[in-house]
Amino acid sequence: MYLCDIVTPNYCSSYAFSGQGKGFDIDLIKLISDAVSIPVIASSGAGAVEHFTEVFRETNASAALAAGIFHRKEVR
């Protein structure tokens, strides 16, 4: 089961991954980005620069965002 907070029609954030820093919910983002014809913005879970590479390599997300890793100065 997925918990997806869709703030706008193209924004996907997984509550289960939010704040974990273990990477984006690739399965959920792939499921949604493959199913729709509008751009999808991946959110929640980024904890390293590599997570951005992974989400773009493995899904059709058009963009990815993060906040916590910058607030905590884990990525500069």
C-alpha positions, -999 to +999 in steps of 0.1 A: +000+000+000+012+035-009+005+067+009+009+095-017+002+131-009-007+147-041-005+184-035-010+193-072-018+169-100+019+163-107+036+162-073+042+129-057+055+126-021+056+093-002+049+097+035+068+064+042+100+079+028+096+115+040+126+126+062+142+091+060+171+102+038+172+067+023+162+077-012+130+084-031+102+059-033+113+046-067+084+021-071+057+047-064+073+074-086+078+049-114+042+038-111+028+073-113+052+087-139+046+058-162+008+062-159+003+099-166+012+122-194+019+153-173+053+160-156+058+143-123+079+159-095+094+133-071+096+144-035+105+129-001+134+107+008+165+122-007+195+119+016+224+120-009+232+133-043+231+097-056+194+095-049+187+122-075+207+102-101+187+071-092+152+087-094+160+100-129+177+068-141+149+045-129+117+066-134+101+090-158+101+118-132+106+152-147+120+168-116+130+159-080+131+180-050+146+179-015+147+202+015+160+184+046+194+175+032+200+212+025+186+224+059+208+199+077+237+209+054+243+173+043+246+185+007+260+219-003 
